[in-house]
């Protein structure tokens, strides 16, 4: 498998093509979720999710719930 092309955005780096990649979370694209709280790091491309592997990284600030139905 070839290396993925990385897209530089004002909010971090994100994979922009199919392939393998290594990415520090400090450099990754982070999306703030005002409704549910915290931030999400979308490591999978929306149009091409990982097959056979699921990766989700959510970062919460102190006092934020860890899910919609949890407190």
C-alpha positions as CSV (number, residue, x, y, z in Angstrom):
1,X,0.0,0.0,0.0
2,X,1.3,3.5,-0.9
3,X,1.6,6.4,1.5
4,X,-1.5,8.6,1.8
5,X,-1.3,12.2,0.7
6,X,-1.8,14.5,3.7
7,X,-3.9,17.7,3.4
8,X,-2.8,20.7,5.4
9,X,-5.7,22.8,6.9
10,X,-5.7,25.7,9.3
11,X,-6.9,23.2,11.9
12,X,-4.4,20.4,11.4
13,X,-3.3,17.7,9.0
14,X,-5.8,15.1,7.5
15,X,-5.3,12.2,5.2
16,X,-6.5,13.2,1.7
17,X,-6.0,10.0,-0.2
18,X,-6.0,6.2,0.3
19,X,-2.9,4.7,1.9
20,X,-0.9,4.3,5.0
21,X,0.1,7.2,7.3
22,X,1.6,8.1,10.6
23,X,0.3,11.2,12.3
24,X,0.9,12.8,15.7
25,X,-2.5,13.7,17.3
26,X,-0.9,17.1,18.0
27,X,-0.7,17.7,14.3
28,X,-4.0,16.1,13.3
29,X,-7.2,17.8,12.3
30,X,-9.4,18.4,15.4
31,X,-13.1,19.3,15.1
32,X,-14.7,20.9,18.1
33,X,-18.2,19.5,18.9
34,X,-20.1,22.3,20.6
35,X,-23.3,20.2,21.0
36,X,-21.8,17.1,22.6
37,X,-18.7,18.7,24.0
38,X,-15.0,17.9,23.5
39,X,-13.1,17.5,20.2
40,X,-13.0,14.7,17.7
41,X,-10.0,13.7,15.5
42,X,-11.5,12.3,12.3
43,X,-8.6,10.0,11.2
44,X,-10.7,8.2,8.6
45,X,-11.8,9.9,5.4
46,X,-15.6,10.4,5.3
47,X,-15.9,9.0,1.8
48,X,-13.5,6.1,2.4
49,X,-13.6,4.7,6.0
50,X,-11.1,2.2,7.2
51,X,-12.0,-1.5,6.6
52,X,-11.6,-4.0,9.4
53,X,-10.4,-1.3,11.9
54,X,-12.2,1.3,13.9
55,X,-10.3,4.3,15.4
56,X,-12.0,7.1,17.3
57,X,-10.2,9.7,19.4
58,X,-12.3,12.1,21.5
59,X,-10.8,14.7,23.8
60,X,-12.9,16.1,26.6
61,X,-12.3,19.1,28.8
62,X,-12.7,18.8,32.6
63,X,-16.4,18.6,33.5
64,X,-17.6,17.6,30.0
65,X,-19.6,14.4,29.6
66,X,-18.1,11.5,27.8
67,X,-21.1,10.9,25.7
68,X,-24.6,12.2,24.9
69,X,-26.2,10.0,27.5
70,X,-23.5,10.0,30.2
71,X,-22.4,12.6,32.7
